[in-house]
Amino acid sequence: MPGIPTFEDREKEYKILAGDLKKRQEEVKTLYEKRKAEIFADVYKKVGDAIQQFAKEKGYTHILDASKLGDALIVCDDEAYITKEFIKYYNENYTKIILNLKRSNILIYG
């Protein structure tokens, strides 16, 4: 019958739509990753700056980020773990950091 799409017509249309969808998903994912990198680059810089200031004020010459050391084994005294101390420092200075972020048009909730 004329005007009634065949199975092959529908299958071809489906493949075209599926291809278009996949292409759009990839475009959106790329845009998302780019924007995420832009936002977090500033956040990482602010936290990194806070760590540098913390280290300077406390007289630390080295601070290791264990999350970046992979499977490395670190053995040290319990007093060498300064994460809680840094979090307290960061929270006490949070207002300064938020003001700087607001000037950068970036807000962090949490």
Helices and strands as residue ranges (DSSP letters): H 7-58, G 66-68, G 78-80, H 83-92, H 94-103
